[in-house]
Amino acid sequence: MIGVDGYCRSLCGTKVQQSMQCATLLIACALFSPISAFGSDFSLSADPPSCSPGQSLRWRGGTLRLENDLFTGSDRNYTNGVALTAVSRDLQGELRPECLPQPIGLYARFIGWADPGFWRDTGDQPASQNLVVRFGQSMYTPEDKTRTDLIPDDRPYAGLVYLSLAWNRRIHPQAASYEMLDVRELTLGLIGHWSLAEKSQDLVHRVRGIERFRGWDNQLRNEPAFQMAMERKFKPYTEGAVRPGWGSDVIGSYALRVGNIETAASTGVEFRAGWNIPNDFGSYPIRPGA
């Protein structure tokens, strides 16, 4: 059976090896190819004999999220974002990186090196953890779609394609009266022509009969993209939010993001009220570069 790396190379013959599409494909394959080391079935889970089922990665579900300013009648600045997300089931017991797919195990070790306190022993405090994987694309345009020159006093044309790994650790400290969710998210990707943002936007505009933007030749140059995000969410107020029926809650958050995608600090609050509110920490917007 052809390995992932060999399959990726076979898709890029010598005649198209210089194309942007081929370069994007090869980088995506480079990110995923270590997973193939776990067997010819290209499984995203590894089960060494010493690992319990609860210590191995199992997927619970996924979402497809679309953010587009056409829904509000505008077409500028952060103009489109799409992300495909997969969410794992909670991991049980002590975290064992060797029980996880190789890239995810390496990421767990990286967190332990960069932020040792994230894996500290919680003692008798109830805790659970899971993983969120996202693959997405974001694009940004200036307000004037007709100009073909560089517009120095407006947002530049930019595209980003990325893959992110977010580790979630949910804990209820004994000293606090509310739950907390700590997140460590690593995002890797490509900025520039290789993101295929121009081609994606042109395709959508052609299908919808919308005038296309003329200045994509001035978009940000090709470069690797990196961002590390640290976030904490907490629930200072809940009223029936975990039980069936009517409920409400308040979710606070603060975060720090560092990298060439975006370097920023933020804080926020979210209020939810409704029927059968899920037992989670609220919305999860598309973040990179927004």
Secondary structure, DSSP 8 states (H G I E B T S, - for coil): ---HHHHHHHHS-TTTTTSHHHHHHHHHHHHHGGGGGG-TT--S----TTS-GGGS--EEEEEEEEEEGGGGT---EEEEEEEEEEEE--B-SS--GGGS-HHHHHHHHHHHHH-GGGG---TTS-EEEEEEEEEEEEEEE-S-SS--S--TTS---EEEEEEEEEEEEEE--TTSSS-EEEEEEEEEEEESGGG-HHHHHHHHHHHHT----S-GGGS---EEEEEEEEEEEEEEEEESSSSSSEEEEEEEEEEEEEESS--EEEEEEEEEEEES--SS-------TT-
